[in-house]
Amino acid sequence: MKIGNVDVDGGEADLAIRYGHGMWQNVEVESFLDEALYPVASLGLAEKLKNALSAADILNYPLLHDSDVSGWRACRSPMRTCAKASSCG
């Protein structure tokens, strides 16, 4: 087994497992895992966030995230904030 980048088109591999939305060209895509992401914080920060700050204030905190931030964009939109949503992304 090789973990890393391979050239499937060049015949280097017959099968690849990729992480993402599955919109790759020239390949057959089969989803096999559902993913759920949840915002998390330390207990101390969580107490501050639920008692003293508005959802807009939360957006001023650093965000640790995946390089594909499309789910966070939706989560941080004016109509859906992570402070109110049970799941985002």
C-alpha positions in Angstrom: 0.0 0.0 0.0 1.2 3.5 -0.8 -0.1 6.6 0.9 0.5 9.7 -1.1 -0.1 11.3 -4.4 -0.4 8.9 -7.4 -1.1 9.3 -11.1 -4.3 7.3 -11.6 -4.5 8.5 -15.2 -1.0 7.4 -15.9 -1.7 3.9 -14.7 0.2 4.2 -11.4 -2.9 3.0 -9.5 -6.3 1.5 -10.3 -8.0 2.8 -7.2 -7.6 5.9 -5.1 -9.3 7.1 -1.9 -9.8 10.8 -1.9 -11.2 13.2 0.6 -13.5 15.9 -0.8 -16.8 16.6 -2.5 -16.3 14.0 -5.2 -16.4 16.4 -8.2 -13.3 15.0 -9.9 -13.1 14.8 -13.7 -12.5 11.6 -15.6 -13.0 9.2 -12.7 -15.9 7.2 -11.4 -16.7 8.4 -7.8 -18.4 6.3 -5.2 -19.0 7.8 -1.7 -18.4 5.4 1.1 -18.3 7.5 4.3 -20.6 10.2 5.6 -18.9 13.0 7.6 -20.2 15.1 10.4 -18.3 18.1 11.7 -19.0 19.9 14.9 -17.6 23.2 16.3 -15.7 22.6 19.5 -14.1 24.8 22.2 -12.4 24.5 25.5 -14.8 24.4 28.5 -13.6 27.9 29.6 -14.1 29.4 26.2 -17.5 27.6 25.7 -18.7 29.2 29.0 -17.7 32.7 27.7 -19.3 32.1 24.3 -22.6 31.0 25.6 -23.0 33.6 28.3 -21.4 36.8 27.2 -20.9 36.9 23.4 -23.2 37.2 20.5 -22.9 34.9 17.5 -21.3 37.7 15.6 -18.6 38.0 18.4 -17.7 34.4 17.9 -16.6 35.1 14.4 -13.7 37.2 15.8 -12.0 34.1 17.3 -9.4 32.1 15.4 -10.8 29.3 13.3 -8.9 26.0 13.0 -10.2 24.4 9.8 -9.8 22.1 6.9 -8.3 23.6 3.7 -11.8 23.3 2.1 -13.7 25.9 4.1 -17.0 25.7 2.1 -18.8 24.2 5.1 -17.6 27.0 7.3 -18.6 29.7 4.9 -22.2 28.3 5.0 -22.0 28.0 8.8 -20.7 31.5 9.2 -23.3 33.1 6.9 -25.6 35.7 8.4 -28.6 33.3 8.3 -26.8 30.4 10.0 -24.4 30.8 12.8 -22.6 28.0 14.6 -23.8 29.3 17.9 -27.4 28.4 16.9 -26.9 25.5 14.5 -26.5 21.9 15.8 -24.4 21.0 12.8 -22.6 23.1 10.3 -21.1 22.3 6.9 
